[in-house]
């Protein structure tokens, strides 16, 4: 549909937040995009974590036909943290697609996020071709790990007297919270878990287990893992169970070795898998046979810079930044970000100085957490060096000490 026609169509409709009383209808439309129904379990979850005041919905003759929402979270960035909008529930009913509703809804949402003083929005993309045009860039990557038993063994196993506690995940929340709160501030991409978020991280409805047992936790001093086991036997009646890791957080190498030793040696299992591991997880280097684990890279969190000055001032940079780096940013979707920005250790402000680099806001979002480098983006033709040496210096300044990682979807 042409843009002018889409605007005329949208003018006959209403875009506004859904009320709590309308949240069932809102949730049904959001879930329908993933071909899922609203169950009683899902309803209870959305009532617990939902923020109706942060939702937006298109109403056509009183009926919801498109949705988006956001959660109020805090995102770790290199050297600090920043308030962010965790965007969720983005959907357009099949009857109303390609009419400009998503574009108009996203434009309104980003303006609302700016008004709330949140300099960054983040999301998990169900389809990779949608969000780049709205200024989002892939800011974290993750690894899918598959380790085979018995070949996958930790080369330097921990001391046998290391105290391990294991059992239903809900019984170990406080111990896990202490570890997570400390590790979170050292790894860009991780989110705070205030309010309902620890309970939601343990959300484990039977319908989503795919034959697995209820979620378990194993805790050691300085670390924990969340996991479940899918018991099964192969055609020869030999055990071929699968240990499924949901999350593993460790403050020390000893804690990590203890946890992996436990997970890799569960009786009646043949493999241990982790769908959303850190891209730099050291497991292959920990094993006596590194080939006993297969590692494949997967896409992670997308980030959208809403306020260039606020976002860039919130994080730290490498010494290569000195004395300054000037960026020329293009952002057609949020024009208040357009222009030249001077980044120093004291902050970020507009400037008329000659720029070192030129890039789009989606590429700035991709580099923001310190994972995707400006050199990689330049090699892809997405960043231009305008002053000699600016690319190498800027790329090194933005690069984080560890790979950014977000262990939870929302």
N, C-alpha and C positions, 0 to 999 in steps of 0.2 A: 504494500500500500504506500503511495507517495506520502511524504512527510506532511504536506499541507492537508491531505485527506485524513491522515492519522490524527492531526490536531483537531480537525472538525469533529471526528468521531469521538475523541476523548472529551471534547467540550460537552457532549451530551451525557457524560458520566460524572461520577464523583470520586475523588481521591481523598481519603482521610484515614486516620487510625481506626482499627477495629476495636470495639469495646470488649471488655471481658465477657459480656453476654453473647457477643458475636464470635467468640474465639473458636467454638466448635466448627462453625461454617468456615472461618479463616483456615483452621487446621486441615479441614477436608480438602480445600483447594490446594493448599501447600503440599499435602501428601499425595494428591492425585498426580502431581508432576512426576512422582517416583513410582506411580502405579501401586500405591498402597492405600489401605483404608484406615480410618481413624478408629483404633481399638480403645477399649477402656483403659488399658495400660498406657497407651500414648496420650490419651486425654489427661490422665492424672499427671503424667510427666510434664506436659505443656502447661498445665495449671500451676505446677510448681516452679518452673524456670521461666515461664513466659513474662514478657514485659509489654502488655497491650499498648501502653502509651508510646512505645517505640515501633509499633507496627504501622504499616501502610497497606491499604487495600483499595483496589478499584471496585466500585459498585456500579452495576448496570441494572437499572430498574430495581434497586434494592438488593440485588444478588451479588455476592462477592465473586469476581472473575479473575483477579490477579492479587498477589500478595508479596510482601517482603517484610522483614523485621530485623531487629538487632538486639543483642545482649550487651549489657554494660560490663566491660571487662578491663583489665589492665594487662598490657603486653610488655614483656621484657624486650629491651633493645640493648645494643652494645653499651655497657656502662650505666644503664638506668632502666627506667620503665616509663610507659606513657599510657594515658587513657585511650581506649579504643572502642570502636563499635564493631562487635562481632556479628556480621551480617548473616542472616539465616532465612529460611522459608521463602526463598525467591521462586515464584511460580506464576505462570499465566495459563489459564484454562485453555484447552485445545480449541475451543470455539472462538477465542478472542486473540489468538496469536497473530503476529505480523501486522499489528495495527498501531505500533508505537507506544503501547502501554508500559512495557518494561523500561524503555528509555525514559519516559516521563516520570515513572515511579522512582527510578534510580536517581535521576536528577534531583527530585524532591528529597529523597533520602539523604544524599550527600550534602545538600544544603542544610538539612536538619542536623546532621552530625556536626557540621561546622558551627551551627548556632549553639550546640551543646558544649563547644570548646574541646572536642575530641579531634586531635590532629591526624588520626589514622583510622581507616576502616580495614577489616580483614574478612576473609571468607574462604570456604572450601568450595571449589567449583565442580559441579556435576558434569559440565561440558566445558572443554578448554577454549572453545571459540567464542564464548559470550562476553567475558568480562574485560578483555584487553581494551575493547573499544570504550569502556567506561573508565579507563585509567588504572585498572588493577594489573599488577605484575606478579609473577611467581617469585615469592620471597623466601620460601623454604623448600627443601627437597628432603625426601626420606628414603629409607631402604626397606625392601621386603626381604626378610631373612628366612631361609629354610635350612635347618641343620639336621643331618641324619644321624641316628643312633644305631650302633654304638660308636661309630667313627668319630663323632664330634665329642671330644673330651678336652677339658681345660688342661693345658700343659703343666701349669703350676697350680695344682689344686690347693685350696685353703686349708688351714689347720683344722683338724677334725673337732676341736673343742669350741669352734666359733658357734655361738648360740643362734639357732634358727627357730623362728616361730612361724607356724603355718596354720591356716584354717579359713573359714568363710571370710570373704573380703571385708564385710561390714564390721567385723570384730577388731580390725586393726587400723581403723581410720586415723586415730590420733598419732600413732607411731609413723604412719605414712605421711601425714600432714607435716610433721616436723622435718622430715627429709625433703619433701617436695618444696616447702617454703624456702629452704636454704639453697637447693639446687636451682630453683626457678630463676633466681636473680643472677645466676652465672651463665645462663643459656638463653640467648636471644630467641624469640619465637614462642616461648612458654607463656602461659596465662595464669593469672591468679585464680584461686578457687575459694573466694569468699562466698557467703550465702549458700545457695543450693548446689554449688558446683562440685563439691566432693561427693555428695549423694548422687548427683547425675553421672559422675565419672564411674560410679559403681553400678549404674543402671544395667540390669541384666535380665530382661524378660525372656521367658522360656522360648517364645516364638522366634527370637533372634539367635538362639544358641546353635542351630544347625547340628543337633545331635550332641553338643558338648554338655558337660556337667556345669553346675553353678559356679560362678566366679569365685576364685580363691585368691588369697594373698600369702606371700612368704616374706618375712621381715627379718632383717639382720641389722646389727648396729651400723648405721650409715647407709642403709639402702632397703629397697623393697621391690617386689614384682607382683603384678596382677596377672593371673593366668587362669585358664580352664583346660580340662582334658576331654578330648573326644575319644571315648573307648571304641575300638573296632578291631576286627580280625580279617585277615586277607582270605583269598580263595583256598589256601592250604590250611586254614584255621590257625595261622600264626598271628601273634599280637602285632597290630599295626596302628596303635593309637597315636593321637596327635596332641602335643602340648601346644596350646595357643596362647602366646604372650600378648597381653593387652598393653602393658606398660612396665618398664623396668627403669628405675631411677637409683643411681648410686653416687654417693659422695666420694668414695675412695676406690682404688683398684681392688683392694681386698674384699670390700663389700660386693663389687661387681663379680669377682671370681666366685665368691660363695653362692651368689644367686644363680649364676649361669651353671655352676656345677650341679646345683639342685635341680634346675629345670631340664638340663640335658640328660639326666639319669633317672627319669621316672619309669618305674616298672610298667611293662606291657605297652610301651610306646615305641614308635619307630622314627618319629620326627618331632622337631620343635620349630614352630613358625612364629614370625612376628611381622605383621603387615605394615607397621608404622614405626620402624626403628629409626634412630638418628642415622643420617647418611654416613657419619664418621664413627659409628659404633665399632669398638675395637674387637668384637668377638672373633673375626677371622685371625687376628694376631694373637689371640689368647689360646687358640687350639693347637694341639700337637699336630693335627693335620688340617691346615687352612682350607683345603678343598672339601672338607666335610660340611661346609656351610656355603650355600649359594646366595649371592647378594645381587639384587636388581634394584635399580633406582626408580623411584616413583615421585610424582608431583606432590607438593605439599600445600602450604598455606599461600594464599594470594593476599597482597597488601595494596592498599590504595592511600596515597598521601592526600589528605584533605586540606591540610594547612602546611605548606612547605616550610615556612619559618618555624612554626611550633614543632613540627616533627623533627627537623634537622637539628634544632637546638636541644632536643631531649636526649640525644645519644652522644657517645664519645667517639673519637676518631684516633687513628694511628698518628705517629709523629710526622708522617709524610704530609699531613695537612698543613703544617706550618709554612708560612705564616697565615695563608688563607687559600681557599679554593672558591672560584666563582663559577657558578652553574647558570646556564641559560635554559630555563624550563619552559616547555610548551604544554599547555593543558586546555584544549578546546572545550572539554566538558565542564571544568571548574575554572573559569577564566581568571578568578582572583589569584590563582597560582602562577599565571603567566609572568615571565620576565626573568631578570637576573637576580641571583641570590648569592650573597657573600657568606661563606661558611668559615668560621674560626672556632677556636676553643672556647671563646666567650659566648658564642651563639650564632644566630643566622639572621640576616636582615637583607632587605633590598639594597641594590647598589647599581651604579651606572658604570662600574669598572668593566674592563674588557673581560669576557668570559674565557675560562680554561676549557670548558666542555659544554656541549649542547646535547640535550636529551629530552625525551618525553616523560610525562609524569608516571606512566606505567613502568618505564625503565628505572626511574628513581625508586619506585616502590619495590621493584625486584632487587635492587642493590641495598635497600634501606637496612635490612637486618644483618648485613654483613656476609651473606652466603654467595649469591650470584655476584660476580665481580663486574666492574665497569669494563675491564678488558674483554671479558667474555661477551658482554653486550656490544662493545665496539666491533668485535670480530663478526658479530651477527648483523652489523650494519645499523645498530640501533642507537649508538652513542658516537658523537663526532668530537674529535680532539681539535680545539681551536687555537691552542697555544702549545708549542713544543714542550713535552714532558708532563703536560697536564693530565694525560690519561693514566700513565703509570703512577703518578703521584696520587691522583684522586682514587684510583682503584685500590692502592695499598692503604690509603687512609680510611676508606669505607669498609675494608675487609675485616671481619670479626676474628677473634682469637679462636673460636670454635664454630663449627657449622651450626647455623640456627636450626631449631627443631620445634615443632608443635606436636605434642603427643596426643592431643585430643581433638576430635571433631565436634562440631556444634550445629 
